[in-house]
Amino acid sequence: MAEPSTPKTPQRSPDAIVKDITTEREALQKSFDTLGADLSEAADAARQKADERKAQAKRAAPYAGGAVLAAILGGVLLRRRRRS
């Protein structure tokens, strides 16, 4: 048969436990603040890179469009030449 359980007495005083919990909460809050700052910096860096890539795409778009147009016109001219 199982023995009746007796409540264990804590090895530390309740004040020490509360103090440790408070210290852990403060450390956790600092960690969350640091993490938030790191995430904010990462988001800013990603946004900046996206803006740079967008600017590059805007500068390259006319050249890419010209290359596509030249390829299409070249294909059309080759077809006409073959038909003649």
C-alpha positions, 0 to 999 in steps of 0.5 A, a space after each residue: 500500500 502507498 504511504 501517505 505523502 507528507 508535504 516537503 519543506 522548501 530548502 530556501 526561504 520564500 523571500 529567497 524564492 521571490 527574489 530569484 523569481 524577480 531576478 529571472 524576470 528582469 533577466 528575461 525582460 532584458 533578453 526580450 528587449 535585446 531580441 526585439 532590438 535585433 529583430 528590428 535591426 534585421 527588419 530594417 536591413 531587409 527593407 533596405 536591401 529590398 529597396 536597393 534591389 527594387 532600384 536595381 530592377 528599375 534601372 535594369 528593366 529598360 535594358 531587359 525590355 530592349 533585349 526581349 524586344 530585340 529577340 522578338 523582332 529578330 524571330 519575326 525577321 527570321 520567319 519572314 526571311 524563311 518564308 520568302 
